[in-house]
Amino acid sequence: MKRTLFAIIIILFSFFLASCVGIGYEKICKENTAWSSPDKRLEFQMQGFQSSHGTGHININGETIEIAVILSSVHQKLVILVRGEEEITELMVFRISVYKQGWKTEEDRIKLTIITNNSADESYNDSFDLYRHDLEEEEIDAKYYSTVDWENPEYGIKLSYNDFSDFTKILDGKIEFGEHDLEIEFRFLENRQFEVHAGDDLVLAGTYQTDGLEMILNMTANEIYEVDTLTLSVVTS
Amino acid sequence: MKKVLLVNNKSLIIATSLFILFAFFITLNQAPRKHLIEREVYADLVESESGLEYLASFDDAKLDIADNGIFYTSKKQVKHYFDVEYLANENFSDYTLNFDVTYMKELDILFMDINLTDLAGEVVERERVFGYMVIDEDGNEDIQFDFYGYYFLGSDFGVKEPVEKTSLNLTIQRALYFENGGGDGGSIVYPLLNISYSIVGLDAAKSNAYKVVKPPILETDGPIKYIMYHAKMVMIENDFKHNSKLTKPTGFINDQHNSKWKNWKFGLSTIYESGCGVIAMYNFLHDTGNNPDFATLIALAQLCNADLAYGIFGANPIPEQYLQLLALEAMIIFDLIVYPIAAAMVPAVAAVIVANYIKEQPWWMQIILGISAPAALLATTAVIESALFAAVVTANVFIANYFSDLHDIADVLKLYKVKKISTSLSLSSYESNLSDYRYSIIAFWNDVGSNGIANFSAGAHTVYVKRHNNTSMFVDYNNSNTSLTPRSQLHAVIDSNRTDASKMFISGMVIKE
């Protein structure tokens, strides 16, 4: 009996090797959720396709700074990124821990413990909790979909994020349709409006709606297509 | 040695040029060039110049390395090949050689078109050469060239040893030898440096994996091993079919947390959840120029049984000789885990057997299968279910089979001709192994409990770590870490606090190349 029990433990032990996501950690990363600290100094959202990439803001010594975040259940870290002069840099890296009630993992609360703090604000060096809640449907906005590409193969349009897109809300892109072969910039504006520029030329403009992993463009200015509505889908692979 | 007169007419100018270009062209995907240089010490022609640099030195050179092949065009004046005094006609020296080279990976065939144009741009000579792999009467692999109907083998030109060929993973570490060639009256060796084409496609993966895991034979290995093998094969084929349609990764994979990896199947799991071991292999192979195909690499890990529990627990970072020590009598695990998994696959297994293996089955199976296709499917399913049930009753058969065929990451890497891998199970041993080498893959627990023992429920992680060539700093991929780590703080790769690294350490593979 003892031998069998020992064997079971050993084999269970060996089976856990190289499993990347710890038990319960997979539940903390969820699409269309918002995280915030109790004092609201750190807040961010995960919108759309990604459950680990998001954007938000952090308060550093009284100043609010825009951030992009990676909440990784695989690496069990929260990485906070800020925009530098020429590159995106790490502001802070936290280790994340889950809370458990018996066997059950708390999905809506995690504990952060600082690993690296490149800011001048030492108040983040003490461990603190982050709380999660689901976003309302009207809060979902393609503008805040982090690190995703969009495409509509039929109309030959593809938008790709770059390192700065989370901060600039500008996507690079291409339109290859009919006689058009354009390098474009897709700019998210306020109030769910957008503009598409090819060099200095404004080629598309209008409003957009967000519907899950689709973005429906309703165009008021259109130098390319014969249609006034165009649907882009998130590239999911 | 076969003597080749190189420079007495236009055709031979072209022929010589072709081989010179060929020698460099096939170096494109090669990884550690320096090893070949060390080995082929007499290859003095290009001892300091890489194949890529050489190809780029041509005029108007355009190189396109695509998934399905390599395409290269360029031109060069004849005088850059030969001194005027050695040319049959001195006017040739200002003529131009135009190269158009295509290597089709899937076919393993090289096409080289070469035009000799005069000063007015008129083509005065046009030739094409094919090169492809052959196996001679003695079973040795070689390169056969077809030059306007004249066939000759690479070995005719002094290729010293049989060319190694691993399906589409072509590796050549030999040299073409031209006696009295090159215009200087002496012998010249044109090295064919190490060219390593990635293993691409399920067929290539299977043929490679057979070196690690032999497909079981029903009569000799028994039904359990046979059934489990084919059940897993169905899963692997389905995974590959799905994965190969997804957008291939480019560059290092550093973002396993990206939701797109949820689409990549890895047996009963996904790359997002348990793909760190496969990603570590990919990053190493990518970094060393092996051009891995990610979908194929996943299949290879599965085919080699380097996946733990059908992928649920990722890829195995521990050599089998250590794990076999663990294979005692734990049959209950298989009651709980393997049987439900296998049972779910039974219909698919049956379908595969009906479709592909009828002729190879023993008489009793053929009788069953001979009834009708649907009935055969049902009957076969019943047979397999019975066999599985019997196996679970004596689950130690499963245990023995599972562990006897379990392999690890190092076994998969060896299929890419990565031969010198040393695995350590302690951090100190790993570090002493690492001292003079650049590449390694380490696996570690994610956390340590308050009792000082690894917290197994937090899972484990496997990452590729390499020493930066210039700075000697270490860089780890897919570990949410963007900063370089000095040798003194290498433990931070495992544990950010660096206090529990030795407790969290599982294994470290040092690739000694």
Contacts between the chains, C-beta under 8 A, distances in Angstrom:
chain1	res1	chain2	res2	distance
A	3	B	328	6.8
A	3	B	329	6.8
A	4	B	328	7.9
A	4	B	329	5.8
A	4	B	330	6.7
A	4	B	332	7.5
A	6	B	328	7.4
A	7	B	326	7.5
A	7	B	328	3.7
A	7	B	329	5.4
A	7	B	330	3.9
A	8	B	330	4.8
A	8	B	332	6.2
A	8	B	333	6.2
A	10	B	326	4.6
A	10	B	328	7.1
A	10	B	330	7.5
A	11	B	326	5.9
A	11	B	327	7.8
A	11	B	328	8.0
A	11	B	330	4.6
A	11	B	333	5.4
A	12	B	333	7.2
A	12	B	456	8.0
A	13	B	326	7.9
A	13	B	456	6.7
A	14	B	308	7.4
A	14	B	318	7.5
A	14	B	323	6.0
A	14	B	326	5.3
A	15	B	308	5.8
A	15	B	309	5.4
A	15	B	312	7.6
A	15	B	313	4.8
A	15	B	333	7.9
A	16	B	313	6.0
A	16	B	456	4.8
A	16	B	459	7.0
A	16	B	460	6.4
A	17	B	308	6.3
A	17	B	313	6.2
A	17	B	314	7.1
A	17	B	316	6.4
A	17	B	317	6.2
A	17	B	318	6.5
A	17	B	443	6.7
A	17	B	460	5.7
A	17	B	506	6.2
A	18	B	274	6.9
A	18	B	276	6.5
A	18	B	277	4.8
A	18	B	308	6.5
A	18	B	313	6.0
A	18	B	314	3.3
A	18	B	315	5.5
A	18	B	316	6.6
A	18	B	317	5.6
A	18	B	443	5.8
A	18	B	460	5.3
A	18	B	461	7.7
A	18	B	462	5.2
A	18	B	506	7.9
A	19	B	273	7.7
A	19	B	274	5.2
A	19	B	308	7.8
A	19	B	312	7.0
A	19	B	313	4.3
A	19	B	314	5.2
A	19	B	459	4.8
A	19	B	460	6.0
A	20	B	256	6.8
A	20	B	273	6.4
A	20	B	274	5.3
A	20	B	275	6.9
A	20	B	276	4.3
A	20	B	314	6.1
A	20	B	459	5.8
A	20	B	460	7.2
A	20	B	461	5.7
A	20	B	462	7.8
A	21	B	272	7.9
A	21	B	273	5.1
A	21	B	274	7.2
A	21	B	459	5.6
A	22	B	446	5.8
A	22	B	447	7.3
A	22	B	455	8.0
A	22	B	457	5.9
A	22	B	458	3.8
A	22	B	459	3.6
A	23	B	457	4.4
A	23	B	458	7.6
A	23	B	459	7.1
A	24	B	457	7.4
A	25	B	458	7.4
A	25	B	459	7.1
A	26	B	273	6.7
A	29	B	257	7.5
A	31	B	259	7.7
A	49	B	259	5.5
A	50	B	258	7.0
A	50	B	259	5.0
A	51	B	259	5.6
A	52	B	257	4.0
A	52	B	258	6.9
A	52	B	259	6.8
A	53	B	257	7.7
A	53	B	258	7.1
A	53	B	259	8.0
A	70	B	257	6.3
A	70	B	480	6.8
A	71	B	257	7.8
A	72	B	256	7.8
A	72	B	257	3.8
A	72	B	480	5.5
A	73	B	257	6.9
A	74	B	256	4.7
A	74	B	257	4.9
A	74	B	272	7.3
A	74	B	276	7.0
A	74	B	461	7.4
A	75	B	256	7.6
A	75	B	257	6.6
A	75	B	461	7.0
A	75	B	478	8.0
A	75	B	479	6.2
A	75	B	480	3.9
A	76	B	446	5.5
A	76	B	447	7.4
A	76	B	458	6.9
A	77	B	480	4.4
A	79	B	480	5.7
A	90	B	482	5.9
A	90	B	483	7.7
A	93	B	480	7.1
A	93	B	481	8.0
A	93	B	496	7.6
A	95	B	496	6.5
A	115	B	496	4.2
A	115	B	497	7.9
A	116	B	483	8.0
A	116	B	496	7.7
A	147	B	258	6.9
A	235	B	247	7.4
A	236	B	259	7.6
A	236	B	260	6.2
A	236	B	263	6.3
A	237	B	246	4.2
A	237	B	247	5.3
A	237	B	260	5.4
A	237	B	263	4.6
A	237	B	264	7.8
